[in-house]
């Protein structure tokens, strides 16, 4: 049977149906395809809270606190085990403490680096399990009195920040010289379970004081705080005990955070009194809020495709564009990559859509730059989900919706506002191209 080919482009930025002259066809004048732009296949978009995400044994960890008027407060703290650098540690004859310092290698800071971060180190009162998978909503009990603290003014990437710990803690370590608690790493973990690296923000959370469904007020309210990206496995990240003995001065012993150390991060995102709060669990919203660190994600409900049958999906492209809401966008940067995943029957993050396995060139998801009608530089993201749509049309996949998430969400603090429904220029766009097979 001779195939008749139809290309239908559904572009969500148009509010009316429009017939296109066949002379404009991409196939040439001889094909004479029937091309239509339609508002009848509009996806619905909204913002929902992200599920807890796995944060154990990541390549680096996040610590810090950001408050901004669009997303509210984002908080991160990290738990880690310290291991002995050698076995059967003996500090020598009559060791005397000079100081004990925790060094942390910072890869970069995300946020407003003009606001100092007050790092606080606490001792764990609960053992960590190196074989367990920890998630972003889990915490461990800690001892009441901090081991030490330091106010750090974020400066630049790849800096090592020193945090001086208490003399009492240093003396406690020295007093174990030659004991079974310093015989090996396992014995030391029974004696000293690990540390919590956290921050005391020093500023007031949720500064807005009222809920708004408009962005007008937010250009006047500054963001505060930052998130530090810590490379705890770096040789520069360590606890160093400086001491002297009756026989020698200027000695030191290191306790390390290695790939064998259990590590995980806890994240807390509080959208109270922020702009995003008014959009959570909405429908057909004009804005989509994307927040890493298990914060917020987009929910995309595709239009009803049940009227499509016996078709070959050539292209199904979703396009999202950034919406500027505040002057602080310059340091609250956007994700370099995003992903679309399936929504499970129970609403959980399910499986990656099949298109993602065809690579970035086909699937997309990487950030591109564009200029909006106001002349501002914005981020845009495109996704080709043709294979997924084909499975839905063929009845091989249940369409419970799609989530739009930043990646890798556990490792970044990036946040982003995208245009949704009812946006004239920066709204979500859905382009569908298909071929009828009979």
N, C-alpha and C positions, 0 to 999 in steps of 0.2 A: 504494500500500500504506500502510495506516495505520501511523504510527510509534509504537513503544512507547518511552517515555522512562524511562531509569534513571539515577539519580544515585548514584555510588559515591564515598564519602569515605574515603580511606585515610589514617589519622592515625598517624604513627610513634611517638607517645608512648604508645600502648596496646600491651600485650603479648598481648592476646587478641582474638579476633573477637567482635563484638557487633552484634546486630541492633537497629535503631532502629525504634521504633513509627512506622508511617506517619502517625499523627496529628500527629507532629512535623515533617512535611514542609514544606519551604519553598514547595512548589507548592500547598499547601492540601489539605484532606481529600479533595477529589474526585479529585486526580491519583493518590493512593495509590502513590507510587513505592517502589521497593525500595532502601532506603538501608542501607549496611553500613560498619562500621569494621573494618579488617582489618590484621593484621600480616604479611600474605603478600607485600606489595609494599614491602619496606624497602630504601632505598638504602644502599649501603655508602660510608663516608667515611674518608678518610685525609689525611695531609699529605705533600706532596712538595716538592722544591726547585724554585724558579722558574728558568726559562731566563734567560740574559742579556737585558737590555732596552736599547732605544736611549736614550742619554742625551745625544746631541749637540744643541747649540743649543736647550736647553730655556729656558723663560721665567725660571727661576731654578735655582740649583744647590745641592747639599748638601755639607756638610763637617762632619765630626765623628766621634765614637766613643761608642757606648753599650754597656755591658755590663749585662745583667740575667739573673737566674737562670732565667728561663723560656725566653728565645730565645738566650742566649749573647751573642756580641759582634757588633755591627753597625758597620761602618766605611765612611766616605765621604770621598773626596778629589776635587778638581776641577782640571782643566787649562784654561788660557785663554791666548789671545793678547792682547798689549797692542799698540795701534796709536798712531801719532803723531797729535797733535791738530792739526797743521799740517804743511806741507811746507817743506823746506829750513830746518830748525831751526838757528839760530845763537844760542848763549847769550851772545854779546857778548865784550867785551874782558876777558881774564884772569878767567874765571869761577871762583868759589870755592864749594865746597859748604858749605851750611848743614846740610841733612839730606835724606834721601829716604824717603818714607813711602808705604806702600800702604794705601789706605782701602777698606774693604769694607762695603757696606750690608747689614745683617742684617734680614730681614723678621720672623723669629721664631726661637726655639730650641725644639726638641722634646726632652724628656727631663728629667733631673734637673739643673736649672740651678744647684744649689748646688755642683756640681763644676766648677772652672775648666777651660777648654779652652786648651791650649797650641798656638796656631797657628804653623805653620812654613811659610815660603815658599822654594821651590826654583826654580832656573832649569832650563828644559828643555834637554836635549842632543839633542833630536830634533824635527824640524819637524812641525807640525800641518797637516792638509789641510782647508781650510774647506769643501770639497765632499764630504768623506767622512762617512758615517754611523758614528759611534762607539757602541760598546755598553759596558755596565756592567762587563764583564770585561776591558776593554782598559786597558793602561797605556803610558806613554811613558818613555823613559830621561831621567834628570835628572842634573845635576851634583852632585858629592859635597858641596860646601860650601854650606850654606843661605845664602840672601840675607838672612834675618832671621827673627825669631820674636817672639811676644808672648803672655803668659799673660792670657787674657781671662776675667773673671767674667761669665757671661751675666746680663743685667739685664732688658731689656725689648725689645719688638718695635720695629722701625724705628730701630734705633740704628746708628751708623756707627762701626766699630772701626778704630783706626789701628794699623798694624804698621810700626815703624821698621826700615828695611833698612840694610845695612852701608855704611860710608863708602867701602869699596873699590868697591862697586857704583855708588854715586853718582858717584864720581870717574871711573869707567869711562864712564858716560853723558856727563859733562861733557867728557871728552877727545874725544868724537866731534863736538863743536861745529863746524858748518859742513861736516862730511864727507858723503860720499855715503851713509853708513849712516843719515843722518837726512834724506835727500832726500824720501822719501815712505814710506807705510806698508809697501809691499812690500820696500823696501830695509831698513827697520828690522827686519822679521821675519827677513830673512836674517842680520842681525846679532844679534838677540835673539829667540829662537824663541817665548818665552812663559814662563809660570809654572805651577808646581804649588802649589795651596793645600791644605795637609794639616794634620793635628794629631798631636801626640805626646800620647797619652792621659794618661800619668802615673799610671795605675792598672793593676792586674793583671787580665788577661783571664781569662775562664772561672773564676769564683771558687768554684764548687760543689765540684769535686774528686771527684765520683762521679756515676754515672748513676742516675736515679730514675724510677720509673713512677708516682709519687704526687706530689701537690702539697703535702703536709704541710710539708715543710721550707722551702718557698719564701717563706713569709710572714715569715721571719726574716732573709732575705738582701737587703740593699738594692741597688737599681740605681745605676749610676754613669754620668756623662757625658751628653752631649747632642749633637744634630745641629743645626747652624746652617743656616738657609735663606738663601742669599745671592742678592741681586739684583745681579748683576754688570753688567747693562746700565744700571743707575741712574747718573745723572750724579754721584752721590756715590761710586761705586766707581771708583777711579782710582789711578794711581801719580803722585805729585807730587814733582818735584825742586825743592827750595828752594835758592837760591844768590844770590850777590852778584857784581858785576863791579867793575872799576876805576871805572866810571862811575855805578853805581846799586846800591842795597841792596834786600833783601827782594823778590827776583824769584822767580818760580815757573813751571814748565812741566809740563803734564799729559800723561800717556800713558793712553789710554782703552781700556776693554773695551766694544765696541759690538756691534750686531747683525751687523756684518761680521766680528767676531772668532770664530774657531773656539773652541768650548767643549764640554767633556763631563765627565762624572763617572764615577769608578770606585767600585764598591761591592763590599764583601766581608762576607759573613755567615758566622760560624763558630758552629755550634750545639753544638760539643763540650762535654760535661759540663753541658749544660743539660737542662731538662725536655723541651723539644721534640725533642731528639735521639732519645729513646726511641720517638717516635711517627712518625718520618720513614719513609715507604714501608711503613707498616703496612696494616692492613685492619680494617674494622669498629671503628675506634678510638672511644673515648669523648670524645676531644678533637680539635679541628681547629685548627691553628696557621697564622695568616695574618700574614705579615711582608712589608712593603713593601721597596723598594730591592733587588729581585731576590732576596728571601729565601725565604719559604715560601708555598705556596698550598694550597688544599684540592682534593682529587680526589673528585668525586662520581660514583659508579657507580649509575645508576638501576636499579630492579628490572626483571626480565624482563617486557616488555610484549607479548610475542609472542602472548599469548592474547587480546589486544584486536584485533578486526577489525570493520570496518564501523561505526566509532564516530566521533562528532564530539567532540573534546576541547573542553570548555567552559572548563575551568580546570585548571592544573597548577601548584601553588604549592609552592615550597620555602621553608621558614622556618628561620632560624638565630638562636640566642640566645647572647649573651656569657656566659662562665663566668669568675667572679672567682677568681684564684689568689693574688693578692698585694696588699699594701697600696699598692704603688706605682702602681696603675692610675690614680691621680688625675693623674699627669703623663705616663704612657705612654698617651696617648689613642688612641681607636679611629678608624678611617677614617670619614669622613662619607659615603662612597659605596663600593660594591663592585660587581663585575660577574661574571656567569657566561658563560664562553666555551667553545666546543667544544674537545675534545681531538683533535688530528690523528692520523692513522694511525701516525705515528712518535713520538707522545707529545708533540709540540710544541704550543704555543698555535696554534690553527687560526683559525677564523673566529668572529665574533660570532654568537650565535644570533639567529634572525629576530625574536624578541619585542622585542629591544632597540630596534628601529627604530620601535616604536609609542609610544615616549616613556615617561617616568618614571611617569606616572599609571597606565599599564597594566603596564609591566614591573617597576617597583619598583627595588630596589637601594640606596635611600637609607636612612640610619640613622634608626631610631625608638628611642624610649626606653620602657622598661617597668620594672616592679618585680618582682624575683624573690621566691621564697618566703622568703628570708632578709631581705627588706625592702631589698635593695640595688638601686640604679639600674643597669640593664644596657642595652646596645645590642642591637637586634634588626634583622634584615634579611630582607625578603621578596622573592621573585622569582616572577613568573608566566611560566612557560616553556611555555605551552599550544601555541604554534605549533611550537616545537621538538619537543615530544612528538607532535604530530599528524604531523609529517614522519617521525618514527621509526616510528610506528604504520603509516603509509601506505607505508613502505619507500622514502621519498624521501631519507632522510638516514641515514647510518651512525652508530650510537650507540657511539662509542669512549669515552664518559664526558664529564664536564664539569669544568672548572676553576673554582674560586671564588677571585677575586683582588681585592686592594684597587686602587682607582683614584684618581688617577693614580699608579701604583706607582713611577714614576721620579722623582716630584716630592715624595713624602712619606716620612716615616720611621715612620708609624703601624704598630702591631702589635696583634693581637687573638687571643684564645683563644675558640673557639666550642664549644658542646656538639655531640657527635657521636652515635654509636650508644650504646645502653645507658645513656642518661641519663634519670632519672625525670622531671625538670622542664624542663631546658634542652637536651634533645637535638634533633637535626634533625627537622623535621616535613615530610611530603610529603602534600599534599592534591590528590586527582585527582577531577575532576567531568567525566563524559562522558555523551553521549547515543547510544544505539544507533539506527542508521539503518535497520534492517530487523528 
